[in-house]
Amino acid sequence: MRTPSAILTKVALAMALVVSFAVSAEEEPTLDLPPAPSEDVKQIKEVCLELITEQEIPLEEQESYLLTCVNDQLFEMGYLAVVQQDLN
């Protein structure tokens, strides 16, 4: 069972993702950012996978959506973007 704080964290992260999609399309990630801790990447990936299901993203777009979703959130958190292989 998920704790209330874990649920609130996921809701807050999902809301931040929605907002960051609009903003990050205009911004370019920089290479001087630190890499994200693997646990953060894992949690963001889980939220993005939930969004794929909730938004019924077509199968052929899911891989690209997941990478964009994760990287947008990482950039908003001040971390370096990941590549597709990092999500496997």
Steps between C-alpha positions, in 0.01 A plus 500: 500500500630842413538756774320833470832682462604269213170563325531875547855489368386319185211742451733797540750347257226431246377858527854630456539284189191651342625852565855422392394369157388849400808674638774254405416498132648849485811427708810305405658274764858589587786257540627657822219340701576209736367150424189402692514235770372170361218490758368835373510376140316184605225695680455744212485211254223336706294819496554544126393139438181571695441808286543291185225270622272780623538703181474191278813584302514283185750213516719639222541831691558359848880464485548857381240634744669322793843640418364853453292476816792384713746750355262793534458425868872441554576835339244673723671342801841622382637169374664390178276321247519124458512293180260221409740229622490653851128427519528130426 
